[in-house]
C-alpha cells in the first residue's frame, strides 16, 4: 500500500492543554524547547491552512490559560477552543469530539501537555475509532523522561506514530521550493537557529 503524505488536505492538528500552569509540571524536556516547538507547529499549520483544534483543561485553576502565542498565531481557533472542565481524555468531551469531527479529517496530528495524561488517552481513543494518529513528541512532555517514554511506547503499541516537530513540518509542505514550502521555510529556519 502506498504511503499517503499528511498535509492540510487530509490531516488536522490537535493541540491539547498547552497551558502556562501545566507546563510547570513538565520536566521531560526544557520548557523553552517545548514552547518553541509548539508555536512552530501552530505557525506551520496556519501557513499551510491546516485545520487546527485547541483545547484546555480547567483554565481557572492551576493549569491557567493556553500559551499566549497560540492566541496570536491562531486567533479564531483560540476563540473557539474547547474549555474542558477536567475531563482527562479530551475525546470524552462531546464538544471536543464534535470539533475534531467537524474538521472532516481522519488523520490527526496531536501534541500536548502532559504526554502521559492529556495526550496518551485521546490518542488511544482516536486510534480505537479508526483515526490515524501522529504524536509530535517534542511539542509534548511529561513529568519525567521515563514517564514520557512509557506514554510514547504505549502510543506506538496501539498503532500511533511518534514524530518530531521538524518531521511533521516537512511532511506538511512536501516541497520547500513551491506551494506552502516558502511560507514554512522561515519558521523552520528560526526553529533550527534557536536550538542550542
Kinemage of the C-alpha trace (Angstrom):
@kinemage 1
@onewidth
@group {chain A} dominant
@subgroup {mainchain}
@vectorlist {calphas} color= white
{ca unk a 1} P 0.000 0.000 0.000
{ca unk a 2} L 1.392 3.394 -0.999
{ca unk a 3} L 2.150 5.889 1.743
{ca unk a 4} L -0.059 8.969 1.735
{ca unk a 5} L 1.699 12.099 2.960
{ca unk a 6} L -0.030 14.125 5.651
{ca unk a 7} L -0.959 17.661 4.666
{ca unk a 8} L -3.700 20.281 5.006
{ca unk a 9} L -5.932 18.351 2.603
{ca unk a 10} L -6.142 15.205 4.713
{ca unk a 11} L -4.981 15.968 8.268
{ca unk a 12} L -5.898 18.144 11.244
{ca unk a 13} L -3.742 19.381 14.125
{ca unk a 14} L -4.935 18.943 17.722
{ca unk a 15} L -3.123 20.965 20.393
{ca unk a 16} L -4.126 19.753 23.840
{ca unk a 17} L -3.590 21.651 27.099
{ca unk a 18} L -0.529 23.730 26.225
{ca unk a 19} L -1.223 25.844 29.304
{ca unk a 20} L 1.006 28.219 31.236
{ca unk a 21} L 0.473 26.376 34.518
{ca unk a 22} L 0.543 22.829 33.198
{ca unk a 23} L 3.988 23.332 31.684
{ca unk a 24} L 5.255 23.754 35.233
{ca unk a 25} L 4.603 20.047 35.801
{ca unk a 26} L 6.637 19.114 32.717
{ca unk a 27} L 10.290 18.139 33.225
{ca unk a 28} L 10.963 15.638 30.419
{ca unk a 29} L 12.472 18.389 28.237
{ca unk a 30} L 13.165 22.088 28.607
{ca unk a 31} L 10.195 24.411 28.781
{ca unk a 32} L 11.732 26.748 26.199
{ca unk a 33} L 12.177 23.913 23.686
{ca unk a 34} L 8.619 22.676 24.175
{ca unk a 35} L 7.143 26.172 23.759
{ca unk a 36} L 9.305 26.858 20.710
{ca unk a 37} L 8.260 23.601 19.032
{ca unk a 38} L 4.571 24.049 19.877
{ca unk a 39} L 4.449 27.556 18.430
{ca unk a 40} L 6.410 26.493 15.338
{ca unk a 41} L 3.891 23.691 14.823
{ca unk a 42} L 0.987 26.141 15.166
{ca unk a 43} L 2.614 28.657 12.801
{ca unk a 44} L 3.267 25.932 10.224
{ca unk a 45} L -0.311 24.663 10.392
{ca unk a 46} L -1.543 28.227 9.911
{ca unk a 47} L 0.820 28.767 6.963
{ca unk a 48} L -0.376 25.654 5.126
{ca unk a 49} L -4.062 26.151 6.006
{ca unk a 50} L -4.355 23.038 8.167
{ca unk a 51} L -7.473 22.757 10.322
{ca unk a 52} L -6.485 23.081 13.988
{ca unk a 53} L -8.412 22.386 17.188
{ca unk a 54} L -7.264 23.801 20.528
{ca unk a 55} L -8.437 22.605 23.916
{ca unk a 56} L -7.659 23.452 27.523
{ca unk a 57} L -8.493 21.958 30.896
{ca unk a 58} L -9.608 23.891 33.972
{ca unk a 59} L -8.217 27.255 32.880
{ca unk a 60} L -9.461 28.855 36.113
{ca unk a 61} L -7.320 26.503 38.218
{ca unk a 62} L -3.557 25.957 38.430
{ca unk a 63} L -3.389 24.958 34.759
{ca unk a 64} L -4.132 28.539 33.669
{ca unk a 65} L -4.684 29.785 30.115
{ca unk a 66} L -3.178 28.437 26.911
{ca unk a 67} L 0.207 29.809 25.844
{ca unk a 68} L -0.342 33.457 24.785
{ca unk a 69} L 1.448 32.784 21.491
{ca unk a 70} L -1.345 30.456 20.413
{ca unk a 71} L -3.858 33.307 20.632
{ca unk a 72} L -1.606 35.439 18.431
{ca unk a 73} L -0.948 32.734 15.831
{ca unk a 74} L -4.406 31.125 15.728
{ca unk a 75} L -6.872 33.779 16.952
{ca unk a 76} L -10.005 32.110 15.560
{ca unk a 77} L -9.031 28.682 16.829
{ca unk a 78} L -8.110 30.197 20.190
{ca unk a 79} L -11.519 31.855 20.486
{ca unk a 80} L -13.207 28.576 19.543
{ca unk a 81} L -11.030 26.470 21.887
{ca unk a 82} L -12.789 23.735 23.792
{ca unk a 83} L -12.600 24.509 27.508
{ca unk a 84} L -12.836 21.201 29.351
{ca unk a 85} L -13.901 21.012 32.973
{ca unk a 86} L -11.256 18.452 33.927
{ca unk a 87} L -12.087 15.532 31.648
{ca unk a 88} L -8.827 13.603 31.216
{ca unk a 89} L -9.483 12.082 27.780
{ca unk a 90} L -10.412 15.020 25.563
{ca unk a 91} L -12.309 12.587 23.305
{ca unk a 92} L -14.707 12.016 26.203
{ca unk a 93} L -15.709 15.686 25.957
{ca unk a 94} L -18.524 15.896 23.407
{ca unk a 95} L -17.585 19.438 22.378
{ca unk a 96} L -14.008 18.416 21.614
{ca unk a 97} L -15.063 15.292 19.766
{ca unk a 98} L -17.520 17.313 17.676
{ca unk a 99} L -14.808 19.875 16.886
{ca unk a 100} L -12.489 17.101 15.699
{ca unk a 101} L -15.244 15.514 13.602
{ca unk a 102} L -16.059 18.936 12.108
{ca unk a 103} L -12.577 19.090 10.571
{ca unk a 104} L -13.620 16.217 8.301
{ca unk a 105} L -10.127 14.701 8.626
{ca unk a 106} L -9.270 11.122 9.571
{ca unk a 107} L -5.559 11.811 10.104
{ca unk a 108} L -4.766 13.589 13.362
{ca unk a 109} L -1.520 15.237 14.407
{ca unk a 110} L -1.560 15.507 18.205
{ca unk a 111} L 0.649 17.342 20.689
{ca unk a 112} L 0.002 18.374 24.253
{ca unk a 113} L 0.740 18.545 27.937
{ca unk a 114} L 1.175 16.189 29.551
{ca unk a 115} L 2.017 13.295 27.219
{ca unk a 116} L 1.398 10.763 29.984
{ca unk a 117} L -2.134 12.058 30.637
{ca unk a 118} L -3.619 14.517 28.160
{ca unk a 119} L -2.004 13.108 25.006
{ca unk a 120} L -1.979 9.352 25.517
{ca unk a 121} L -5.686 8.891 26.277
{ca unk a 122} L -7.212 10.904 23.406
{ca unk a 123} L -4.661 9.272 21.115
{ca unk a 124} L -5.775 5.798 22.225
{ca unk a 125} L -9.422 6.825 21.814
{ca unk a 126} L -8.823 8.261 18.342
{ca unk a 127} L -6.956 5.138 17.243
{ca unk a 128} L -9.764 2.935 18.553
{ca unk a 129} L -12.231 4.938 16.453
{ca unk a 130} L -10.246 4.394 13.274
{ca unk a 131} L -8.291 7.640 13.058
{ca unk a 132} L -4.642 7.597 12.061
{ca unk a 133} L -2.519 9.487 14.583
{ca unk a 134} L 0.942 11.014 14.661
{ca unk a 135} L 2.011 12.364 18.053
{ca unk a 136} L 4.563 15.183 17.994
{ca unk a 137} L 6.843 14.128 20.836
{ca unk a 138} L 8.952 17.282 21.111
{ca unk a 139} L 5.871 19.529 21.267
{ca unk a 140} L 4.634 17.378 24.147
{ca unk a 141} L 6.124 16.471 27.501
{ca unk a 142} L 5.631 14.645 30.784
{ca unk a 143} L 6.677 14.938 34.417
{ca unk a 144} L 9.814 12.834 33.822
{ca unk a 145} L 11.689 11.428 30.819
{ca unk a 146} L 10.721 7.911 31.970
{ca unk a 147} L 7.009 8.694 32.112
{ca unk a 148} L 7.225 10.380 28.707
{ca unk a 149} L 8.974 7.376 27.192
{ca unk a 150} L 6.410 4.969 28.624
{ca unk a 151} L 3.495 7.025 27.273
{ca unk a 152} L 5.070 7.181 23.806
{ca unk a 153} L 5.713 3.424 23.913
{ca unk a 154} L 2.034 2.841 24.707
{ca unk a 155} L 1.029 5.048 21.761
{ca unk a 156} L 3.311 3.099 19.406
{ca unk a 157} L 1.989 -0.232 20.682
{ca unk a 158} L -1.564 0.941 19.946
{ca unk a 159} L -0.639 1.817 16.351
{ca unk a 160} L 0.154 5.509 16.602
{ca unk a 161} L 3.284 7.088 15.140
{ca unk a 162} L 5.682 9.273 17.109
{ca unk a 163} L 7.346 12.135 15.236
{ca unk a 164} L 9.251 15.384 15.766
{ca unk a 165} L 8.133 18.926 15.005
{ca unk a 166} L 10.536 19.253 12.072
{ca unk a 167} L 9.398 15.890 10.700
{ca unk a 168} L 5.764 16.929 10.613
{ca unk a 169} L 6.558 20.424 9.288
{ca unk a 170} L 8.465 18.824 6.411
{ca unk a 171} L 5.638 16.432 5.670
{ca unk a 172} L 3.085 19.271 5.672
{ca unk a 173} L 4.872 21.115 2.856
{ca unk a 174} L 6.300 18.252 0.754
{ca unk a 175} L 8.416 20.729 -1.238
{ca unk a 176} L 10.365 23.666 0.253
{ca unk a 177} L 10.588 25.439 -3.129
{ca unk a 178} L 6.913 25.757 -4.016
{ca unk a 179} L 3.392 25.762 -2.633
{ca unk a 180} L 3.414 26.169 1.154
{ca unk a 181} L 7.137 25.404 1.369
{ca unk a 182} L 8.388 29.001 1.121
{ca unk a 183} L 5.871 30.028 3.824
{ca unk a 184} L 7.095 27.394 6.268
{ca unk a 185} L 10.821 27.603 5.473
{ca unk a 186} L 11.365 30.764 7.600
{ca unk a 187} L 9.660 29.041 10.555
{ca unk a 188} L 11.986 26.074 10.113
{ca unk a 189} L 14.994 28.399 9.928
{ca unk a 190} L 14.010 30.147 13.165
{ca unk a 191} L 13.466 26.805 14.858
{ca unk a 192} L 16.866 25.449 13.868
{ca unk a 193} L 18.588 28.743 14.753
{ca unk a 194} L 17.115 28.651 18.265
{ca unk a 195} L 18.420 25.154 19.053
{ca unk a 196} L 21.394 25.377 21.424
